[in-house]
Amino acid sequence: MIFNLVVIVLLALSLIAEEFLPAIEIAQNARLFIGPVFFFAASVSVPFPVMLMMAFGTGILWDARYLPFVAQDSGAEKLAELANGNGIAAFSAGMSSGADLGFGYSILLFGVLGGLMQGIRPLFRKGRLELPVLMVGFVTATWLLMQYLLISFLRGSVYFPHEIWTKLVTDTLLAMLASPVIFLVLHTLAKTTHYEIKYEGLRYRFDGR
């Protein structure tokens, strides 16, 4: 219980920290989306109902932050600006003015991707982080690509400049670099609180007992 509460608090703090992390101009405006990345990493350590609750909160806060920005960015010609970082908020939000997706669509996206991360809980429970780190990169890339595809589809213009793919790769690499640190924090927190992951009837205590 304590572990889950602390993870939720850390997720909220990571979403706040999102506002203070600038894009890296020399790397095609690559950006570490620390809030979503923390959610993806934490999804392997919490029960499924808690993950859904975190997906709901993350999606609501993400849309509340970025949806108003995207509503000001209409027109298919603006897609090209995404590659240069001028529309970075639109890229990260994945919404479009005039789109009928509606507020809260990110909840579904985070919920599905968090569900994928739940499938590798046994590896995280055993301390094997190779696949979890790769999965964080995979779901981050999927999250970004899905948003860009939605923008393209709903605006009726499919435009894929090479800068978009470069940014997709650099953002994904940053997520993979940050994920081991997040996993270390989660393991340390689990040991401190004597938290145990339960998966399909199996139990494992992080303190080895």
C-alpha positions, -999 to 999 in steps of 0.1 A, spaced: 0 0 0 28 24 10 47 15 -22 18 22 -44 11 56 -28 47 67 -30 48 57 -67 17 77 -74 33 107 -57 65 103 -77 44 101 -109 28 134 -100 62 150 -93 75 137 -126 47 153 -145 55 186 -127 92 182 -136 81 178 -172 76 215 -173 112 223 -165 130 199 -188 139 217 -221 143 201 -255 178 194 -266 183 216 -297 215 199 -310 196 165 -311 166 175 -333 149 190 -302 149 156 -285 131 157 -252 129 134 -222 92 129 -215 99 121 -178 62 119 -168 51 93 -194 85 74 -191 80 72 -153 45 59 -159 57 32 -183 85 21 -160 63 21 -129 36 0 -147 57 -31 -143 58 -27 -105 22 -19 -95 -9 -41 -96 -31 -38 -127 -59 -17 -110 -33 7 -98 -18 9 -133 -52 18 -147 -56 45 -121 -22 59 -129 -31 58 -166 -63 77 -159 -45 104 -139 -16 107 -164 -39 109 -194 -61 136 -178 -32 157 -167 -15 153 -201 -45 164 -220 -52 192 -196 -17 205 -202 -14 201 -240 -49 201 -255 -54 238 -254 -21 244 -272 -30 220 -300 -64 237 -304 -45 268 -316 -25 248 -341 -48 241 -370 -39 234 -406 -20 205 -422 9 227 -431 18 230 -394 29 193 -394 62 203 -410 69 225 -380 68 195 -357 101 184 -371 118 216 -361 104 217 -326 80 246 -332 51 223 -326 67 201 -299 38 205 -276 14 193 -304 37 164 -311 37 154 -274 0 159 -270 -12 140 -300 -44 159 -303 -57 182 -331 -81 210 -333 -113 199 -350 -105 162 -341 -134 143 -326 -111 124 -302 -122 145 -274 -106 153 -240 -92 122 -223 -82 102 -253 -47 99 -238 -62 78 -210 -69 50 -235 -34 53 -250 -16 52 -217 -39 23 -205 -31 1 -235 7 7 -233 7 3 -196 -10 -30 -201 18 -41 -224 43 -32 -197 23 -53 -172 32 -84 -192 69 -82 -182 63 -80 -145 79 -114 -138 113 -102 -153 112 -70 -132 103 -90 -101 135 -111 -107 156 -81 -112 161 -87 -149 160 -52 -165 172 -59 -200 138 -65 -216 120 -39 -193 144 -12 -206 138 -22 -242 101 -23 -236 102 13 -222 118 23 -254 93 4 -275 62 18 -258 77 53 -258 83 51 -295 48 36 -300 32 64 -279 50 92 -299 43 75 -333 6 69 -326 2 106 -317 19 118 -348 -1 94 -370 -33 106 -354 -24 142 -361 -16 133 -397 -47 113 -402 -71 138 -386 -57 167 -406 -58 147 -438 -21 151 -446 5 123 -442 39 139 -440 69 121 -427 101 143 -430 133 126 -419 135 150 -389 104 133 -375 121 99 -375 153 114 -360 133 130 -332 114 97 -326 147 78 -322 164 104 -300 133 107 -277 132 69 -275 169 67 -266 165 93 -239 136 73 -224 157 41 -224 186 60 -208 164 73 -180 145 40 -174 173 21 -155 175 50 -130 137 48 -125 138 11 -121 166 15 -95 145 39 -76 115 15 -77 136 -14 -66 151 6 -37 116 18 -27 103 -17 -28 130 -30 -6 125 -1 19 88 -7 21 90 -45 19 68 -45 -11 61 -77 -29 50 -81 -65 21 -105 -69 17 -121 -104 -6 -150 -112 -4 -164 -77 34 -161 -74 50 -140 -47 84 -125 -45 98 -103 -17 123 -78 -29 144 -83 3 150 -119 -8 131 -136 20 
